[in-house]
Amino acid sequence: MKRKIIIALLVGSIISLTGCGNKIPELTEEQKSLVATYASDLVVQYSPEHDTRLIDIEQEAKRREEIAEKAAKVQEIIDAQKEAEAKEKEIAEAKLNNTEVRDGTEKTIPLGTIGDMQSFLGIDDLTLTYQGYELTKSYPSEETSEWTPTIEATSGQTLLVASFGVENSTDSNIFADMLSQNAQFRLISDEAEGTNMATMLLNDFAYMQEELEPGAEKEFVIITQVDEEVMQASNLKLYVKKGDSNITVGLE
């Protein structure tokens, strides 16, 4: 009976280690040693060479109990790691959906404003305005008199392009530097939560490095690729991540 229990525990541990999207949990050195010891004990215990009539029944029963305890401890470690991974995933999804998970409860986080984003990114000297969005297969969608890089949507996708005006409303020149911020941007709407795109566009907001004279204003864009079936972007929001911090900004 104990033999069946121990084998079942081993099978359970193997399933746990190979499940969850084929991602093997990372174990500490102590935990790895525990797993190795437990596995080797089982191999020795049930090998043909191990069978002998000269067995101390009481000692063997104690040994089997110790092995079962090791199996249970390994399973607890794996279960705890799986629970931690699931919690991290839940928190990440909640942030994108503008909610906060705390001890099993949800708390709504107010959307930030463009002004909040300026402070978050450290560009308070500039005036940033949202100018609208478009869904297009390529950007720029219209031909221009001057040469400019063009970005095309991949097959089955379309480009969600949000435009922003960046203005120097001060009396001095300002070097608008977003590239050094190493920030990441993603557009989110009721209809779409696509993937962020790194582009070579000269007016990509994430890579902005521009000397702006007093009163000068230029247009920059943030692009997210979404499914081509998306026809509109209701309640458009901008998710901004910088280091370990983030903010979600309402655009409409």
C-alpha positions in Angstrom: 0.0 0.0 0.0 2.8 2.4 0.9 4.6 1.4 -2.3 1.6 2.6 -4.3 1.3 5.9 -2.3 5.0 6.7 -2.9 4.8 5.9 -6.6 1.7 8.0 -6.9 3.5 10.9 -5.2 6.4 10.6 -7.6 4.1 10.6 -10.6 2.3 13.7 -9.2 5.6 15.5 -8.8 6.7 14.7 -12.4 3.4 16.0 -13.7 3.7 19.2 -11.7 7.2 19.8 -13.0 6.3 19.3 -16.6 3.0 21.1 -16.6 2.1 24.8 -16.6 3.0 25.5 -20.2 6.1 23.3 -20.1 7.8 25.8 -17.8 9.9 24.0 -15.1 9.9 26.0 -11.8 13.3 27.3 -10.7 14.4 25.6 -7.6 17.0 26.7 -5.0 20.1 24.5 -4.5 18.6 23.2 -1.3 15.4 22.3 -3.1 17.3 20.6 -6.0 19.2 18.5 -3.5 16.0 17.5 -1.8 14.5 16.4 -5.2 17.7 14.5 -6.1 17.8 12.7 -2.7 14.2 11.8 -2.9 14.5 10.4 -6.4 17.7 8.4 -5.7 16.1 6.9 -2.6 13.2 5.6 -4.7 15.6 4.2 -7.3 17.6 2.3 -4.7 14.5 1.2 -2.8 12.8 -0.5 -5.8 15.8 -1.8 -7.7 16.1 -5.6 -8.0 19.5 -5.5 -6.2 17.7 -4.0 -3.2 15.5 -7.0 -2.6 16.8 -9.1 0.2 15.3 -11.1 3.1 17.7 -9.6 5.5 15.6 -6.5 6.1 14.9 -4.8 9.4 11.1 -4.4 9.1 10.9 -1.6 11.6 13.9 0.3 10.0 12.4 -0.2 6.5 9.1 1.2 7.6 10.7 4.2 9.1 12.7 4.8 5.9 9.6 4.6 3.8 7.9 7.2 6.0 10.9 9.5 5.6 10.7 9.1 1.8 7.0 9.9 1.8 7.7 13.0 3.9 10.3 14.1 1.3 7.8 13.6 -1.5 5.2 15.7 0.3 7.7 18.5 0.9 8.8 18.6 -2.7 5.2 18.8 -3.8 4.6 21.7 -1.4 7.5 23.6 -2.9 6.2 23.0 -6.5 2.7 24.0 -5.5 3.9 27.2 -3.9 5.9 28.2 -6.9 3.0 27.5 -9.2 0.7 29.7 -7.0 3.3 32.5 -7.1 3.6 32.4 -10.9 -0.2 32.5 -11.2 -0.4 35.5 -8.9 2.2 37.4 -10.9 0.3 36.7 -14.1 -3.0 37.8 -12.5 -1.4 41.1 -11.3 0.2 41.8 -14.7 -3.2 41.3 -16.5 -5.0 43.4 -13.9 -2.6 46.3 -14.5 -3.4 46.2 -18.2 -7.1 46.2 -17.5 -6.7 49.1 -15.1 -7.5 47.2 -11.9 -5.4 46.3 -8.9 -5.4 42.8 -7.3 -4.8 42.9 -3.5 -5.4 39.9 -1.2 -8.0 38.5 -3.6 -9.9 41.7 -4.0 -10.0 44.1 -6.9 -9.5 47.8 -6.6 -10.1 50.2 -9.5 -7.2 52.5 -10.3 -8.2 55.9 -11.7 -6.8 56.5 -15.2 -3.9 58.9 -15.4 -4.0 62.0 -17.6 -1.6 63.2 -20.3 -0.2 65.6 -17.6 0.4 62.6 -15.3 2.3 60.9 -18.0 4.5 63.9 -18.6 5.4 63.9 -14.9 5.9 60.2 -15.0 8.3 60.5 -18.0 10.0 63.7 -16.7 9.0 65.9 -19.6 7.1 68.6 -17.7 8.7 71.4 -19.7 6.9 70.2 -22.8 3.2 70.4 -23.7 1.9 67.1 -24.8 -1.5 66.7 -26.5 -3.3 63.7 -27.9 -4.5 64.3 -31.5 -6.4 61.1 -32.3 -5.8 57.6 -33.8 -6.2 55.7 -37.0 -6.3 52.1 -38.1 -4.2 51.4 -41.2 -2.3 48.7 -43.0 0.8 51.0 -43.4 2.1 54.2 -41.9 2.4 56.9 -43.1 -0.9 56.0 -44.8 -0.5 58.9 -47.3 2.4 59.7 -49.6 4.6 62.6 -48.7 6.8 64.8 -50.8 9.9 63.9 -48.7 11.3 60.4 -48.2 10.4 58.8 -44.9 10.5 55.3 -43.6 7.3 53.3 -43.9 6.0 50.5 -41.6 3.7 47.8 -42.8 1.4 45.6 -40.7 2.2 41.9 -40.8 -0.2 39.4 -42.3 -3.6 39.3 -40.5 -2.8 42.4 -38.5 -3.4 46.2 -38.7 -1.7 49.2 -37.2 -3.3 51.2 -34.4 -1.6 54.5 -34.6 -2.1 57.2 -32.0 -0.7 60.7 -32.7 0.6 63.2 -30.2 1.6 66.8 -30.5 4.8 67.8 -28.7 5.2 71.5 -28.2 7.9 73.7 -26.6 5.8 76.4 -25.0 8.7 78.0 -23.1 11.1 80.8 -24.1 14.1 78.6 -24.5 15.2 75.7 -26.6 14.4 72.3 -25.2 16.0 69.0 -26.2 13.1 66.5 -26.1 14.7 63.2 -25.2 12.5 60.2 -24.8 15.0 57.6 -26.1 17.1 57.8 -22.9 14.0 57.1 -20.8 13.9 53.5 -22.1 10.1 53.6 -21.7 7.7 51.1 -23.3 4.3 52.0 -24.7 1.2 50.0 -25.6 -2.2 51.1 -26.8 -5.2 49.3 -25.3 -8.9 49.6 -26.3 -12.1 47.8 -25.6 -11.6 46.0 -28.9 -7.9 45.4 -28.9 -4.9 44.6 -26.7 -2.2 44.2 -29.3 1.6 44.0 -29.2 3.9 47.0 -28.9 6.0 47.8 -32.0 9.6 49.1 -32.2 9.9 51.1 -35.4 12.5 53.0 -37.3 10.1 55.9 -37.9 11.6 59.3 -37.5 8.6 60.4 -35.5 8.3 57.4 -33.2 7.5 58.9 -29.7 9.5 56.2 -27.9 12.7 57.2 -29.7 12.1 61.0 -29.8 15.4 63.0 -29.6 14.5 66.4 -31.0 15.7 70.0 -30.4 12.6 72.2 -30.2 12.8 75.9 -30.5 10.4 78.2 -28.5 6.9 77.8 -29.8 7.8 74.8 -32.0 5.5 71.8 -32.2 6.0 68.4 -33.9 3.8 65.3 -34.3 4.9 62.0 -33.0 3.2 58.6 -33.0 2.9 55.4 -30.9 2.0 52.3 -32.8 0.5 49.0 -31.6 -0.3 46.1 -33.9 -3.7 44.6 -33.5 -5.9 42.0 -35.3 -7.1 43.2 -38.7 -10.7 42.6 -37.7 -10.6 45.5 -35.3 -12.6 48.3 -36.8 -12.4 50.9 -34.0 -10.7 51.6 -30.7 -13.2 52.6 -28.1 -12.0 53.9 -24.7 -8.5 54.1 -25.9 -5.8 54.0 -23.2 -2.0 54.1 -23.2 -0.1 51.8 -21.0 3.4 53.2 -20.2 6.1 51.2 -18.4 9.4 52.6 -17.2 11.6 50.4 -15.1 9.5 48.7 -12.4 6.8 51.4 -12.5 3.9 51.9 -14.9 0.9 54.2 -15.5 -2.2 53.8 -17.6 -3.4 57.0 -19.3 -6.9 57.6 -20.7 -6.8 59.2 -24.2 -10.5 59.7 -24.8 
